[in-house]
Each structure stands twice: as C-alpha cells, then as structure tokens.
C-alpha cells in the first residue's frame, strides 16, 4: 500500500486525483483541508483519513508526515512560507517525495504574448512568492516534482505535453483533468519524474491567448 498525503485536499485538481485513487486499496490517502466537512462524502471510506488543518501549522504537518510515501501539495496562498513548513516537516521524517503545483512563468520561460499576460494577470507579488517557494524546494534535499501549469480549464479531456526546466514553455491552456492525470503518474512512479520541474499544457494551444481573454471576460 502506498501512503499519499494531500495538502489542500479540496482543491479542484486534488479532488480529481482523489476521485481516481479513493476506491483503490493500493493507496491510503491522508487528506488535509481547512474545512473537513467539505469531504464528508469520503469519511466512511476505509483507506481515507480526513484531517482538518492548515499548512501554517508546522506541528500538525510534522505529526502527520511519518509513514507517508509521497506528499502532494495543492495550495494557493502564502507559498514561500508553506514550502518552508512542508520541507521542514518532511525532513524530520523518512518521507522524501514532494509534488508541488504552481503556474507557468516560474523561470520567465513562457514566450510572448502569453508570457507577458501571465506576468501581468497573476500579479508581481504573487508570482515572486511562487518563485521563492520553488527555489526553496529545488535547493532542498528532497526528491520533488514541480508542475508548472498553463491556464487551467475544467474540460474533462486528458491531453497534455511536458517541457522541462530550461526549455521554452509550450502552449497556453491545460485541463485540470490532464494535470490530475500527471500527478497520478508521478504518485505511481515517483523515481521517473522526481528532481525535475515540468511545464504542462495542451498540445496545439500556442496561439490561443485570445480565447483565454474571452473566457476571462465571460467569468
């Protein structure tokens, strides 16, 4: 059985991952979220443990980290602080594998015009926070997989291509279902994907910034 700790377990991508793993007896899921009642539909499942808590709580992280085989962080907020807390808790245990979700543009790797849109849309302070968090993870002793996602959609399709750190980012959009699929691949075979930062996008979406702007206008 593989023990998987999911931080931010009510996130949209996290719930897609949980849906695919929850009925599989080969996994034991520990799900951490601020409001545990949101996952009441999972609380009677034998291989699921639900914990109400916050990633700000380093003591909580340290207490639940032992025996976890892999940690998947699905977070949005104070990323630098949370990266420090998670790494500190992991390093006190035998856990060594971390999956970290973030957005594209982490290394200024996205070509214009989408690259400029990413910088301006996300906001300078938020983007710099995610960059500092990534540097903390990459300079740690952990085995990590950072996933840098293009603009996320709720499409159910699974269709994606990957780029590695140092390569020019491809595409502009990606479905959350595709990101969840890649997360599960890493969970199943972490050695294949660890110590690398991956850009993820749908093939053939390089020139679709206009569609993203239209979707943002409709929201």
Phi, psi and omega in degrees: 000137179257127180268121184240122177259123180246118179260127188083047193288353177260002176297156185298316179291319180302318181293327175293320177296314181299319180301324182276340183255340195295329181264007181263114183293353178282352181239143167243121185256129170249116188249120182247128178206163185290325181237097187297334182296340179295338179248032179301333180293346181254354192290342179266359182279132191298322186266020182237130171242127182250128183234127176274124182180178185232145180291346173296336186273092183294327179295320177297313180302316181296326183286331183260354184286325182304140177075001175282135178274329182207143179245127178246115182259116181243077194236159176210113183159232182279076192293323181297312179298316182292323176298317178299315181297315182295314180297318178300316180293319180297318185291345177272359182230184179276352178298142183219354186250128182230131171251128186232120180265134175210188182257170178290165179090010183299324182244022185058038186265000185263122181289153176288154009275347183296324181299315179294322178296319178300313180300315185281327183285315183289322181102141187297312184298315181295317181294320178294326177297316179293327178292319178295321178298317180297320179297322178298315181294313185292334180266003177276177178270006184285157164273119187228155167230114174264131179248117180257107189265143170290188178301125188270137175238167180262016177301146182275351183294151173243106184202110184207158172231156185242146167234153180257166177304134183098345177260152177292132179296140178251150171077175181229340185228158177201139177280147176297331176297323178293317179298317179300320179299318179292321176303316181294322176300319179293317179302319183286331183216066186300326182298332182288332189241000186281163181059042180210153177245122188247128166277141181226132180203166176279132178302143175081016181249023185298326186245048185239025178300325180299324179290323178297317179298322178293319179295320178296323180293327182281341183291000000 
